[in-house]
């Protein structure tokens, strides 16, 4: 089973930095109203992430 840490990868503290690193097929998510961001693939956006309070910032 994949852990939440493995799915999320590195933290970004700036949305612009996350946008630069994200590919067009990846999604930026946050769970703390925009303090930290993570880049994930569409396949990684699951109910498990939603249960931990993550939501899409943009695609």
Buried (B, 14 or more C-beta within 10 A) or exposed (E): EEEEEEBBEEEBEEBEEBBEBBEEEBBBBBBEEEEBBBBBEEEBBEEEBEEEEBEBBEE
